């Protein structure tokens, strides 16, 4: 039997629950998908864990043995809208290993993340993406608001006026009554 034919196992939980080997596999996948010019995420994985734990990040991950096939992270974030503060599910770090792509694993982990909305933990998800078609198939839609980060500081990703770096900002679910006007992320893009 081909071991690649076995269905990966889905795990969900807080980043703090990852074993050292799982954390290394997560950072290695991120380094593979989004290579850094300098220090790798594997090299600074304990600092990454600390930051993710501070943000109360959770993740859905598909594992084939010790190999990480796909992952989606999410965490609570409060953004400022014209209608006041809004707590959103901040979807981040969604990717799959190139060797495992095309099998629906990315969609599976994203659906698991969006399950927090279905369970009533959040009203809406807010995220950026270079692949809006993927998320549209899962029930998300683009939003055209201007975004800013009024708490910008040196070292943050993006800029104060453009905290997102991907070209598309989306929400889930498509039916959510998203407000008009500028949205202040009150922190860096994710």
N, C-alpha and C positions, 0 to 999 in steps of 0.2 A: 504494500500500500504506500502511496506517495504521501509523505508527512505533510506536504504543502496542501493536500486535499482536506486535511482535518480542519474543522471549524475552530477559529480562535475563540478564546474565552474572554468574555466581557467582565471587566472589573470597574467599579465606581467607588469613589471615596475622596477623602481629603488628601492633599499633597503630603501632609504630615504622616500619613499612613504608609507611604511608599518605603519599601526596603532600600538599602543602599544600592543593591543591584538594579532594582526597578528605576530608581532615580538616575543612575548612570545610563540605563537604556533610554529613558525619556530624554535626557540631555543629548545623548548621541544621536537620537532621531532628529531633534531640533537642529543639531549641528549639520546633519546630512541634508536636511530640507532647506535650511537657511544658514549657509556657511558664513562664518564671521571672518573678517580680515585679520583680527588679532587673536586674543585668547578665546578658546572654545568654551562652550557652555559646560562641557564635560570637565574642563579644567577648573571652573568656578562653580561646580554644581551645588556645593553646600551653601554658598552665598545665594544662588538662585533659589534653593529650597527655602531659605530664610525669608526672602522677598515674597515668594509664592505663599508661604504660610502666613505672613503678615497680611496679605490680601485675602486670606481665607479661601484660597483657590481649591476647587474641587476638580476632579477629572474623571472622564470616562475613557477607558483604554481597552483595546483589543490585543490580547497576548497570544502568541503561538509559542508555547513553552516560555522561555526567557526572552524571546524576541518580541519587541513592541511593533505591532502592525499599523495601528492608527490610534490617535488620541485627540480629545477635545478638552479644553480647560474652560472653566467659568468661575466668576466670583462676583460678589455684590459690589455695585458702584452707584453712588448717588451723583446725578448730573443736575444741573440747574437749567430749567426751561422757563419760558415766558409765563407758564402756569405755576411755577414754583419748583421745589426739588422733586426729583423722581428717582426712585431706586430701580435700577435695571440689572438684568443679568448681563454681565460683561463677558462675551464669548471671545476666547483668545487661544492662540496656539493650536489651531486645528490643522492636523496634517496626517498623512499616511506615508509609510515607507514606500518608495518607488517600486520595490519588488512585490508589494501587496496591492497596488492600485488597480482599479477597475473591478473590484469585487464587492463594492458597496460598503466597505468598512468605514470610510469617512462619513457617509450618510448615517450609518448606524451610531457612531459616537456622537454626532451632532444631534440626532434625534434624542439620544439619552440626555444630553445637556439641556435641550429644549423641554424635556420631561419635567424639569424643575418649574417651568411655567405651567405646564398642565397640572402639576401637583399644587399650584397656588403659592409657591415660594416667591415668585416674581410675577409681575404683570406683563413685562415685555423684555426682550433681549435687544441689545444694541451692540453692533460690531462693524468692523471694516473688512473688506475682502477684495482680492483681485479677480474673484470668480463668482460674480453675482448669480449666474445661471444655476450653479450648483445649489445655492441657498434658496433661490426662487422655487426650485423643485420641491424643497422641504417646507414651503409655506412662508418664506420671508419676502420682504419687499424693500426696495431702495427708498431712502429719504434724501431730500435735497436741501436740508437746513444748512446754514453756515454753522461751523463748530469752532470753538476756541478752548483754550486752557488758561484761565485767569490765574492759576497757581504755578505757571511755568517757571522752572528754574534750570540753570545749566546742568546738563547731563540728561535731562528728560528727552525722550524720543519726540520727534516732530518739533513744532515751534508753538509759540503762544497763539498765533493766528491760524495755524494748520497742524493740529495735534495728530491727525490721521496721516498715514503715509500711503495706504492703499487707496485706489481711486474710487471705491464704492463703499458707502455707509448704508447699512441695512438694519431693519428691525424684524423681529418675529414676535408674535404672529402678524400676518398680513392685515388682519382686521383691527389691530390695535389703533385707537384714535391718537396718533402721534401729533404733538403740538407743532405749530408753526413757530418761526422765529429762530434766533440764535440759540444754540445749545452749548452751554459751558460744561466741558467734561470735568472740571474741577480737579484736574490731574492730567498726567500724560496719556496719550493714546495707548491702546492695547491691542 
